[in-house]
Amino acid sequence: DICLNGAAARKVHKGDKIIIVAYATYNDAELENYKPTVVLVDDENGITDVIEKI
């Protein structure tokens, strides 16, 4: 489930497309092997692509 709070909760409606972003803090050692992942989905939230090379 995705739950929106605050101002976003008043602007988004069921069926709207949204972008979800996650942030984190890493030290230099953790970044050596870090690889971001982007997951693309279709209108039914089925995974259409997973991008791991950014």
Protein Blocks (a to p, Z undefined) as FASTA:
>chain_A
ZZdehjllmmpcghiacdddddddddfklmmmgccddddddfkopafbdcfbZZ
